[in-house]
Amino acid sequence: MTNLTKPIETFFSIPTAYFPKASPDGEWVACNWNTTGRFELYGIHLPTGRRHQFTDGEIPLHPESVSYLWAADSEAVLYRGAEGNSSCVYRSPIEGEKEKLFSIPEDGLLWAVNPATEMIYYRVDDTTLRWRNPATDKYGDFLEFPGLDTQIAATCTVSPDGEFVAYTSNPPQTNTAEATFVSGLTTYIARADGSDPVRVDLSDHRKRLTPVQWHPHKHKLLVERDDGNWRDGRMCGIYDVNDESVEWVADMGAVAFLHGGNAILAGAPPRSATAMIDMEGNVRDVPCSGIFLNCSGTEATVDGAGFVLQRSKEHRPYEVLYHNLQTADTTVLFGTGYEDREIGPDVFVEPTEIQFPLLNGDTAGGLLYRPSDRDRETPAVVFFHGMTTKWTRRFRPEVQLLVHQGYTVLLANCPASGWTPAEHDIFNAAGTWLRQQEDVNPNHVAAYGHSHGGYNVYMQAVLYPNTWDAFVADTGVVDLRQITLGNLRRQLGDPDDQSAEYEAMSPITHMDGEVGSPLLMIHGEEDSNADQPRIFEQVLQNKGWTRGDEYEYIEIQEMGHKSKSREKQTQCWNAIIDFLDYHFG
């Protein structure tokens, strides 16, 4: 095993690349890359390989919070940056000085650029879609935009002549958390200034319809429909604007038009593998796998004969690739850069797929990571998640860190709906199975979860305290009656009508019995649900518990729901590793 001087800092400083976008002229590819210690926007010139750094500390720390676009002339990127307590849209050119264009709310999202007029389309809040012309500073709001829940990804595409905009929204009078997740998410087509909006009425109940890209000939639109679970049930099709009909092409996610609109680039859900489909329906596999996260349409393609995407595997950090369809060559544009680092790919462990038995006779799966040089029974950690049936197969530095430190790690799948008793039974079964494995110390098995997974840890502590030897609840909730989440309403119903269900599924309700320890509670000071672990702590103190061996409570300053910087990630995982090492010896 490679001996690292500072393993926690080393694992969380591995460069990763996110959200590639090709320039309209096909010569540049930009992405969000953290090779310097924080995420910044970079570009690479495909013909020469020249790199350019567009930002210098003004974009959000967390890559998923970054919102940026290429300018229509391909000479600059437009991005949302912070200025005091507000946000601004900047224009950073490849040549020349960056400039501030205009201010927007802190949660504003850039959606698209008009190729003819260079108007910028952006969402101001959940109910306002706005256009703005940076040259004249004139702006206006779309006349009819029912709005989106903040958990819905922005989708907007402008016709090649700049006359029409297709965008995603909820149907009128359905902008509630339940409607957002359950029904009606669909596509509207309006003129460039938002006037004359028309709903594309092709979405059945519980189906989402989203626009992906206009055909070069304008009268057709590449669309995608899914069943509302984000990852499953996707179909791609071509919508004819003139006769208002759609031809469904394949049971895959839609990515972009290729070869001047004569073919479609599509991917198996969730766009994790690629295929090319011609207009006769012939499918040809493309020998390049990855994901098109926040990247579709013209931003995903290079001159219609190549594309850019992200790639990550369980034992390989995120990279940005360019695949040339003509030569079938794949080039890494932005990667990890191991050459000058203490860590290399030989440190990372590839997991094995396992199945563990459930009480009802069925089985559930998972990904099992084992230390490569184990010569004794190892301590182990089970990772919980929520609201998805299984873990996505990608690189997780915190998992690789634990394995490097000598822990066996199980990412347990959960083939049950969230906020139900079934998910807690399944995670209990995962812990029971893991402690029975020959190379695992049966007295050193911990439960860990973040967000919904943190909630699951609290439930394990009150429902199955004897299955586990330690608990780490990272930003979990304990009283469902005091929070507002769209997916919670979808599962349990209206809290006013279903108060008994909310109470039964709240960890705080079950604390009259035994509570598992030792317990580590971690929460961000700026999290909207920051009072949740304090509620749990108060009940523990009422039971006679004190901070120390029984439980620990750590509040991370200047952190919200997730760790957005290397500093905060390192701080969180220093605490977790110290906690596990102390209690597991």
C-alpha positions as CSV (number, residue, x, y, z in Angstrom):
1,M,0.0,0.0,0.0
2,T,1.2,3.5,-0.8
3,N,2.0,5.5,2.3
4,L,0.6,9.0,2.1
5,T,1.9,11.8,4.3
6,K,-1.6,13.4,4.7
7,P,-4.1,10.9,3.3
8,I,-7.3,12.9,3.9
9,E,-6.0,16.0,2.2
10,T,-4.5,13.9,-0.6
11,F,-7.7,12.1,-1.5
12,F,-9.8,15.3,-1.5
13,S,-7.2,17.2,-3.6
14,I,-7.4,14.8,-6.5
15,P,-8.2,17.0,-9.6
16,T,-11.7,16.3,-11.1
17,A,-13.3,17.7,-14.1
18,Y,-17.0,18.5,-14.5
19,F,-19.6,19.8,-16.9
20,P,-17.8,20.1,-20.3
21,K,-19.3,22.4,-22.9
22,A,-18.1,22.7,-26.5
23,S,-18.0,26.2,-28.1
24,P,-20.4,27.0,-30.9
25,D,-17.6,27.1,-33.5
26,G,-16.3,23.6,-32.3
27,E,-12.8,24.8,-31.6
28,W,-12.9,25.1,-27.8
29,V,-14.1,22.9,-24.9
30,A,-14.6,24.4,-21.5
31,C,-15.1,22.7,-18.2
32,N,-15.0,23.2,-14.4
33,W,-11.7,21.8,-13.1
34,N,-10.0,21.9,-9.7
35,T,-6.4,21.3,-10.5
36,T,-5.3,24.5,-8.7
37,G,-7.0,23.6,-5.4
38,R,-10.5,25.1,-6.1
39,F,-12.8,24.7,-9.1
40,E,-12.2,27.2,-11.9
41,L,-13.5,27.4,-15.5
42,Y,-10.9,26.4,-18.0
43,G,-10.9,26.0,-21.8
44,I,-8.8,24.0,-24.2
45,H,-8.3,24.8,-27.9
46,L,-8.8,21.5,-29.7
47,P,-6.6,22.2,-32.8
48,T,-3.5,23.3,-30.7
49,G,-4.1,22.0,-27.2
50,R,-3.6,25.5,-25.7
51,R,-5.3,26.0,-22.3
52,H,-6.9,29.1,-20.9
53,Q,-8.2,29.9,-17.4
54,F,-11.4,32.0,-17.5
55,T,-12.0,32.5,-13.8
56,D,-10.0,33.2,-10.7
57,G,-11.9,32.5,-7.5
58,E,-15.2,34.2,-8.3
59,I,-17.3,31.1,-9.1
60,P,-19.1,29.0,-6.5
61,L,-16.9,26.4,-4.7
62,H,-19.0,23.4,-5.4
63,P,-19.1,22.3,-9.1
64,E,-22.8,21.6,-9.1
65,S,-23.5,25.2,-8.2
66,V,-21.6,26.6,-11.2
67,S,-23.7,28.1,-14.0
68,Y,-21.9,29.0,-17.3
69,L,-22.4,29.2,-21.1
70,W,-20.3,29.9,-24.2
71,A,-21.0,33.3,-25.8
72,A,-22.6,33.0,-29.3
73,D,-19.3,34.2,-31.0
74,S,-17.2,31.5,-29.2
75,E,-14.8,34.2,-28.0
76,A,-15.8,34.1,-24.3
77,V,-17.6,32.2,-21.6
78,L,-20.5,33.8,-19.6
79,Y,-20.8,32.7,-16.0
80,R,-22.5,33.5,-12.7
81,G,-20.0,34.8,-10.1
82,A,-20.4,36.1,-6.6
83,E,-20.0,39.7,-5.6
84,G,-20.7,40.4,-2.0
85,N,-24.1,39.0,-1.1
86,S,-25.4,39.0,-4.7
87,S,-24.4,37.3,-8.0
88,C,-23.3,38.8,-11.3
89,V,-23.0,37.6,-14.8
90,Y,-19.5,38.0,-16.2
91,R,-18.1,37.8,-19.6
92,S,-14.5,36.3,-19.6
93,P,-13.0,36.4,-23.1
94,I,-10.2,34.2,-24.4
95,E,-8.3,37.4,-25.3
96,G,-8.8,40.5,-23.2
97,E,-10.2,41.5,-19.8
98,K,-13.3,40.0,-18.2
99,E,-16.2,42.3,-17.6
100,K,-19.3,42.3,-15.4
101,L,-22.5,42.4,-17.5
102,F,-25.4,42.6,-15.0
103,S,-26.5,41.4,-11.6
104,I,-28.8,38.5,-10.9
105,P,-30.2,36.9,-7.7
106,E,-27.9,34.5,-5.9
107,D,-29.8,31.4,-7.1
108,G,-30.1,32.6,-10.7
109,L,-29.3,30.0,-13.4
110,L,-28.0,30.7,-16.9
111,W,-30.0,28.7,-19.4
112,A,-29.1,29.6,-23.0
113,V,-27.7,32.2,-25.4
114,N,-29.5,33.4,-28.5
115,P,-27.2,32.7,-31.5
116,A,-28.6,35.6,-33.5
117,T,-29.0,38.4,-30.9
118,E,-26.7,37.1,-28.1
119,M,-29.6,37.6,-25.6
120,I,-29.0,35.6,-22.4
121,Y,-31.8,33.5,-21.0
122,Y,-31.7,32.8,-17.3
123,R,-34.0,31.8,-14.4
124,V,-34.4,34.5,-11.7
125,D,-36.3,32.3,-9.2
126,D,-38.7,29.4,-9.3
127,T,-41.3,31.4,-11.2
128,T,-39.5,33.8,-13.5
129,L,-37.7,33.1,-16.8
130,R,-36.0,36.2,-18.1
131,W,-34.2,37.3,-21.3
132,R,-31.6,40.1,-21.3
133,N,-29.6,41.8,-24.0
134,P,-26.2,42.7,-22.5
135,A,-25.5,45.2,-25.3
136,T,-28.5,47.3,-24.5
137,D,-29.3,46.1,-21.0
138,K,-32.9,45.7,-22.0
139,Y,-34.7,42.7,-20.5
140,G,-38.1,41.1,-20.1
141,D,-39.8,38.2,-18.5
142,F,-41.6,35.4,-20.3
143,L,-45.3,36.1,-20.2
144,E,-46.2,32.6,-19.1
145,F,-43.8,30.6,-17.0
146,P,-45.5,28.5,-14.4
147,G,-42.1,27.8,-12.9
148,L,-40.1,24.9,-11.6
149,D,-39.1,23.5,-8.2
150,T,-35.4,24.2,-7.4
151,Q,-34.6,20.5,-7.7
152,I,-35.5,20.5,-11.4
153,A,-32.6,20.8,-13.9
154,A,-32.8,23.8,-16.2
155,T,-33.6,23.0,-19.8
156,C,-33.7,25.6,-22.5
157,T,-32.7,25.6,-26.2
158,V,-32.9,28.4,-28.9
159,S,-33.6,27.8,-32.5
160,P,-30.7,28.3,-35.0
161,D,-32.2,31.6,-36.3
162,G,-32.8,32.9,-32.8
163,E,-36.5,33.3,-33.3
164,F,-37.9,30.7,-31.0
165,V,-37.1,29.2,-27.5
166,A,-38.1,25.8,-26.2
167,Y,-38.0,25.5,-22.5
168,T,-39.1,23.3,-19.6
169,S,-41.7,24.2,-17.0
170,N,-44.6,23.0,-15.1
171,P,-48.1,23.3,-16.6
172,P,-50.2,26.2,-15.2
173,Q,-51.4,26.0,-11.7
174,T,-49.4,22.9,-10.8
175,N,-46.3,24.5,-9.3
176,T,-46.3,22.5,-6.0
177,A,-43.7,20.2,-4.7
178,E,-45.9,17.2,-5.4
179,A,-46.7,18.2,-9.0
180,T,-43.1,18.9,-9.7
181,F,-42.2,15.3,-8.9
182,V,-45.3,13.5,-10.0
183,S,-46.9,15.0,-13.1
184,G,-46.9,17.4,-16.0
185,L,-43.3,18.6,-16.4
186,T,-43.4,19.5,-20.0
187,T,-42.1,21.7,-22.9
188,Y,-43.2,25.1,-24.0
189,I,-42.2,26.9,-27.2
190,A,-42.3,30.7,-27.3
191,R,-40.9,33.5,-29.4
192,A,-37.4,34.8,-28.4
193,D,-38.9,37.4,-26.1
194,G,-41.2,34.9,-24.4
195,S,-44.3,35.9,-26.1
196,D,-46.9,33.6,-27.6
197,P,-46.0,30.5,-25.5
198,V,-47.5,27.2,-26.6
199,R,-47.4,24.0,-24.5
200,V,-46.1,20.9,-26.4
201,D,-48.8,18.6,-25.1
202,L,-47.1,15.2,-25.5
203,S,-46.5,14.3,-21.9
204,D,-48.8,11.8,-20.2
205,H,-49.4,11.9,-16.4
206,R,-46.3,11.0,-14.5
207,K,-44.1,11.6,-17.6
208,R,-41.7,14.5,-18.1
209,L,-41.0,16.0,-21.5
210,T,-37.9,18.2,-21.9
211,P,-36.5,19.9,-25.0
212,V,-32.9,19.0,-25.9
213,Q,-31.9,20.7,-29.2
214,W,-33.4,22.4,-32.3
215,H,-32.8,20.7,-35.6
216,P,-30.6,22.8,-37.9
217,H,-33.7,23.3,-40.1
218,K,-35.6,24.7,-37.2
219,H,-39.0,23.0,-37.7
220,K,-37.9,19.9,-35.7
221,L,-37.0,19.6,-32.0
222,L,-35.1,16.8,-30.3
223,V,-37.0,15.9,-27.1
224,E,-36.7,13.5,-24.2
225,R,-39.4,11.9,-22.1
226,D,-38.9,10.0,-18.8
227,D,-41.2,8.5,-16.2
228,G,-40.3,11.0,-13.4
229,N,-37.6,9.0,-11.6
230,W,-34.8,10.9,-13.3
231,R,-32.8,7.8,-14.2
232,D,-35.3,5.3,-15.6
233,G,-37.8,5.0,-18.4
234,R,-36.2,7.5,-20.9
235,M,-37.2,7.9,-24.5
236,C,-35.9,10.2,-27.2
237,G,-37.9,11.5,-30.1
238,I,-38.1,14.1,-32.8
239,Y,-41.0,16.6,-32.5
240,D,-42.3,18.2,-35.7
241,V,-43.3,21.8,-34.8
242,N,-45.5,22.2,-37.9
243,D,-47.8,19.3,-37.5
244,E,-47.4,18.9,-33.7
245,S,-46.4,15.2,-33.9
246,V,-43.6,13.2,-32.4
247,E,-41.6,10.2,-33.7
248,W,-40.1,8.2,-30.8
249,V,-36.8,7.0,-31.9
250,A,-35.3,4.9,-29.1
251,D,-35.6,3.9,-25.5
252,M,-32.6,6.0,-24.5
253,G,-31.9,9.5,-23.3
254,A,-31.5,12.2,-26.0
255,V,-28.1,14.0,-26.2
256,A,-27.8,15.9,-29.5
257,F,-28.2,16.0,-33.2
258,L,-25.2,14.8,-35.3
259,H,-24.1,15.2,-38.9
260,G,-26.2,18.2,-39.7
261,G,-29.3,16.7,-38.1
262,N,-29.1,13.4,-40.0
263,A,-28.4,11.3,-36.9
264,I,-29.0,11.4,-33.1
265,L,-26.6,10.9,-30.3
266,A,-28.4,9.0,-27.5
267,G,-27.5,7.3,-24.3
268,A,-28.9,4.6,-22.1
269,P,-30.3,6.0,-18.9
270,P,-29.0,8.2,-17.5
271,R,-27.1,8.9,-20.7
272,S,-24.3,6.7,-19.3
273,A,-23.5,4.9,-22.6
274,T,-23.8,6.2,-26.1
275,A,-25.2,5.2,-29.5
276,M,-25.7,6.9,-32.8
277,I,-29.1,6.6,-34.5
278,D,-29.7,7.6,-38.1
279,M,-33.0,8.8,-39.5
280,E,-34.0,5.3,-40.7
281,G,-33.7,4.1,-37.1
282,N,-30.4,2.2,-37.5
283,V,-28.4,2.1,-34.2
284,R,-24.7,2.0,-34.1
285,D,-22.8,1.7,-30.8
286,V,-20.2,4.4,-30.1
287,P,-17.0,3.1,-28.4
288,C,-16.9,5.8,-25.7
289,S,-18.8,5.6,-22.4
290,G,-19.4,8.3,-19.9
291,I,-22.1,10.8,-18.9
292,F,-23.5,13.9,-20.5
293,L,-24.3,15.6,-17.1
294,N,-25.5,19.2,-17.7
295,C,-24.3,18.9,-21.3
296,S,-26.5,18.3,-24.3
297,G,-27.3,19.8,-27.7
298,T,-24.7,21.9,-29.3
299,E,-22.7,22.1,-26.1
300,A,-22.1,18.3,-26.3
301,T,-21.1,18.1,-30.0
302,V,-18.1,19.3,-31.9
303,D,-18.8,20.1,-35.5
304,G,-21.5,17.4,-35.5
305,A,-18.7,14.7,-35.9
306,G,-17.5,14.4,-32.3
307,F,-18.7,15.0,-28.8
308,V,-17.5,15.8,-25.3
309,L,-18.5,14.1,-22.0
310,Q,-17.5,13.2,-18.5
311,R,-16.2,9.8,-17.5
312,S,-15.8,8.4,-14.1
313,K,-15.5,4.9,-12.7
314,E,-15.5,3.6,-9.2
315,H,-11.7,3.5,-9.2
316,R,-11.1,6.4,-11.6
317,P,-11.8,10.1,-10.9
318,Y,-13.8,12.3,-13.2
319,E,-12.2,13.3,-16.5
320,V,-13.4,15.2,-19.5
321,L,-13.1,13.4,-22.9
322,Y,-13.4,14.3,-26.5
323,H,-14.4,11.5,-28.9
324,N,-13.9,11.9,-32.6
325,L,-16.6,9.8,-34.5
326,Q,-14.7,9.8,-37.7
327,T,-11.4,8.4,-36.3
328,A,-13.0,6.7,-33.2
329,D,-10.2,8.2,-31.1
330,T,-10.8,9.3,-27.6
331,T,-8.7,12.1,-26.0
332,V,-8.6,13.1,-22.3
333,L,-8.9,16.9,-22.3
334,F,-9.0,17.5,-18.5
335,G,-7.9,14.8,-16.1
336,T,-6.2,14.0,-12.8
337,G,-2.6,14.9,-13.6
338,Y,-1.0,12.2,-11.5
339,E,2.5,12.9,-12.7
340,D,3.3,15.5,-10.1
341,R,1.2,14.1,-7.2
342,E,1.8,11.8,-4.3
343,I,-1.2,9.6,-5.3
344,G,-1.7,7.5,-8.4
345,P,-4.2,5.1,-9.9
346,D,-2.6,2.1,-8.2
347,V,-4.0,3.4,-4.9
348,F,-7.7,3.1,-6.0
349,V,-9.6,-0.1,-5.4
350,E,-12.3,-1.4,-7.8
351,P,-15.3,-2.9,-6.0
352,T,-17.1,-6.2,-6.6
353,E,-20.9,-6.5,-6.9
354,I,-22.5,-8.5,-4.1
355,Q,-26.0,-9.6,-3.1
356,F,-27.2,-9.8,0.5
357,P,-30.3,-11.6,1.7
358,L,-33.5,-9.8,2.9
359,L,-36.0,-11.1,5.5
360,N,-38.7,-11.6,2.8
361,G,-36.5,-14.0,0.9
362,D,-35.4,-11.6,-1.8
363,T,-31.9,-10.1,-2.2
364,A,-30.5,-6.6,-2.6
365,G,-27.2,-5.7,-4.3
366,G,-24.4,-3.4,-3.6
367,L,-20.8,-2.5,-4.3
368,L,-18.2,-3.9,-1.9
369,Y,-14.7,-2.3,-1.5
370,R,-12.0,-4.3,0.3
371,P,-8.5,-3.1,1.3
372,S,-6.0,-4.5,-1.2
373,D,-3.5,-5.7,1.4
374,R,-5.8,-6.9,4.2
375,D,-4.1,-9.5,6.4
376,R,-6.6,-9.4,9.3
377,E,-10.3,-8.8,10.0
378,T,-11.0,-5.3,9.0
379,P,-13.5,-2.7,10.4
380,A,-16.3,-1.9,8.0
381,V,-18.7,0.9,7.0
382,V,-22.0,0.6,5.2
383,F,-22.9,3.7,3.2
384,F,-26.7,4.5,3.0
385,H,-28.3,6.6,0.4
386,G,-31.9,7.5,-0.3
387,M,-34.5,8.0,-3.0
388,T,-32.7,5.9,-5.6
389,T,-32.6,2.1,-6.0
390,K,-28.9,1.8,-6.4
391,W,-25.6,3.6,-6.3
392,T,-24.3,5.2,-9.4
393,R,-20.9,3.7,-10.5
394,R,-18.6,6.6,-10.1
395,F,-15.5,7.7,-8.2
396,R,-16.0,8.6,-4.5
397,P,-12.9,10.0,-2.8
398,E,-14.4,9.4,0.7
399,V,-14.9,5.7,-0.1
400,Q,-11.4,5.3,-1.5
401,L,-10.0,7.1,1.6
402,L,-11.7,4.7,4.0
403,V,-10.5,1.7,2.1
404,H,-6.9,3.1,2.1
405,Q,-7.2,3.5,5.8
406,G,-8.0,-0.2,6.2
407,Y,-11.8,-0.2,6.2
408,T,-14.1,-2.5,4.1
409,V,-16.9,-0.4,2.6
410,L,-20.3,-1.5,1.3
411,L,-22.4,0.8,-0.8
412,A,-25.8,-0.9,-0.1
413,N,-28.5,-0.7,-2.8
414,C,-32.1,-0.1,-1.6
415,P,-34.8,-1.5,-3.9
416,A,-37.5,0.3,-1.9
417,S,-39.0,3.7,-1.8
418,G,-37.6,6.3,0.5
419,W,-39.3,7.4,3.7
420,T,-40.7,3.8,4.2
421,P,-40.1,1.0,6.7
422,A,-38.8,-1.2,3.9
423,E,-35.7,0.9,3.4
424,H,-34.8,0.6,7.0
425,D,-35.2,-3.1,7.0
426,I,-33.0,-3.3,3.9
427,F,-30.1,-1.3,5.4
428,N,-30.4,-3.4,8.6
429,A,-30.0,-6.5,6.4
430,A,-26.9,-5.0,4.8
431,G,-25.3,-4.5,8.1
432,T,-26.2,-8.0,9.3
433,W,-24.8,-9.5,6.2
434,L,-21.5,-7.5,6.3
435,R,-20.7,-8.4,9.9
436,Q,-21.0,-12.1,8.9
437,Q,-18.2,-11.9,6.3
438,E,-15.0,-13.8,7.3
439,D,-12.7,-10.8,6.6
440,V,-14.8,-8.3,8.5
441,N,-14.5,-7.7,12.3
442,P,-18.0,-8.5,13.5
443,N,-17.7,-6.0,16.4
444,H,-16.5,-3.1,14.2
445,V,-19.3,-2.3,11.7
446,A,-20.5,1.3,11.3
447,A,-23.4,3.0,9.5
448,Y,-22.8,6.1,7.6
449,G,-25.1,8.4,5.5
450,H,-25.3,11.9,4.1
451,S,-28.6,13.8,3.7
452,H,-31.3,11.2,3.2
453,G,-28.7,8.7,4.1
454,G,-28.1,10.6,7.3
455,Y,-31.8,10.3,8.1
456,N,-31.4,6.5,7.5
457,V,-28.6,6.4,10.0
458,Y,-30.7,8.0,12.7
459,M,-33.5,5.4,12.0
460,Q,-31.0,2.6,12.3
461,A,-29.9,4.0,15.6
462,V,-33.4,3.9,17.1
463,L,-34.8,0.9,15.3
464,Y,-31.8,-1.5,15.0
465,P,-29.3,-0.3,17.6
466,N,-27.7,-3.7,18.1
467,T,-26.9,-4.3,14.4
468,W,-24.2,-1.6,14.5
469,D,-21.2,-0.7,16.5
470,A,-21.0,3.0,15.5
471,F,-23.2,5.6,13.7
472,V,-22.3,8.6,11.6
473,A,-25.2,10.8,10.6
474,D,-24.0,13.5,8.2
475,T,-26.7,16.2,7.8
476,G,-29.6,13.9,8.4
477,V,-33.1,15.0,9.6
478,V,-34.9,13.6,12.7
479,D,-38.3,15.2,12.7
480,L,-40.1,15.0,9.3
481,R,-42.9,17.2,10.6
482,Q,-40.6,20.2,10.6
483,I,-39.1,20.0,7.1
484,T,-40.5,20.6,3.6
485,L,-39.2,18.4,0.8
486,G,-40.9,17.6,-2.5
487,N,-39.9,13.9,-2.5
488,L,-41.2,13.6,1.1
489,R,-44.6,15.0,0.1
490,R,-44.7,12.6,-2.8
491,Q,-44.1,9.6,-0.6
492,L,-46.1,10.4,2.5
493,G,-48.6,12.9,1.2
494,D,-49.7,16.2,2.7
495,P,-48.3,16.6,6.2
496,D,-51.6,18.1,7.5
497,D,-53.5,15.1,6.3
498,Q,-50.9,12.4,7.0
499,S,-49.5,13.6,10.3
500,A,-49.4,10.0,11.7
501,E,-47.3,8.8,8.8
502,Y,-44.8,11.7,9.3
503,E,-44.6,10.9,13.0
504,A,-44.1,7.2,12.5
505,M,-41.2,7.8,10.0
506,S,-39.4,10.3,12.2
507,P,-36.4,9.1,14.2
508,I,-37.3,11.4,17.1
509,T,-40.6,9.4,17.6
510,H,-38.7,6.2,18.5
511,M,-36.3,7.5,21.1
512,D,-38.2,6.2,24.1
513,G,-36.5,2.9,23.5
514,E,-32.8,2.0,23.1
515,V,-30.7,4.3,21.0
516,G,-27.5,3.0,19.4
517,S,-24.1,4.5,20.3
518,P,-21.5,5.7,19.8
519,L,-23.1,8.3,17.5
520,L,-21.4,11.1,15.5
521,M,-23.7,13.9,14.3
522,I,-22.3,16.3,11.7
523,H,-24.1,19.3,10.3
524,G,-23.4,22.5,8.5
525,E,-24.0,25.7,10.3
526,E,-25.7,27.2,7.3
527,D,-27.9,24.2,6.5
528,S,-31.6,25.1,6.3
529,N,-32.2,22.1,8.6
530,A,-29.4,22.8,11.0
531,D,-31.7,22.6,14.0
532,Q,-32.5,18.9,13.3
533,P,-29.5,17.3,15.1
534,R,-29.9,19.8,17.9
535,I,-33.4,18.3,18.5
536,F,-31.9,14.8,18.6
537,E,-29.1,16.0,21.0
538,Q,-31.6,17.5,23.4
539,V,-33.5,14.3,23.7
540,L,-30.2,12.4,24.2
541,Q,-29.3,14.8,27.0
542,N,-32.7,14.3,28.5
543,K,-31.9,10.6,28.6
544,G,-28.8,11.3,30.5
545,W,-26.3,11.2,27.6
546,T,-23.3,13.5,27.6
547,R,-20.9,14.4,24.8
548,G,-18.0,12.1,24.7
549,D,-17.9,8.4,24.3
550,E,-21.7,8.0,23.8
551,Y,-22.2,10.7,21.2
552,E,-20.4,13.6,19.5
553,Y,-22.0,16.6,17.8
554,I,-19.9,18.7,15.3
555,E,-21.2,21.8,13.6
556,I,-19.1,22.9,10.6
557,Q,-18.9,26.6,10.4
558,E,-19.7,28.4,7.1
559,M,-21.0,25.1,5.5
560,G,-24.5,24.4,4.2
561,H,-26.0,21.1,3.3
562,K,-22.8,19.7,1.7
563,S,-19.1,20.3,1.8
564,K,-18.4,22.7,-1.1
565,S,-14.7,23.1,-0.7
566,R,-11.7,20.9,0.0
567,E,-11.2,22.6,3.3
568,K,-14.7,21.7,4.5
569,Q,-14.5,18.2,3.0
570,T,-11.2,17.6,4.8
571,Q,-12.6,19.0,8.1
572,C,-15.6,16.7,7.9
573,W,-13.7,13.6,7.1
574,N,-11.0,14.3,9.6
575,A,-13.7,14.2,12.2
576,I,-15.3,11.0,10.8
577,I,-11.9,9.1,10.5
578,D,-10.9,10.2,14.0
579,F,-14.3,9.1,15.4
580,L,-14.1,5.6,13.7
581,D,-10.5,5.1,14.5
582,Y,-11.0,6.0,18.2
583,H,-14.0,3.6,18.7
584,F,-12.6,0.8,16.5
585,G,-9.1,1.0,17.8
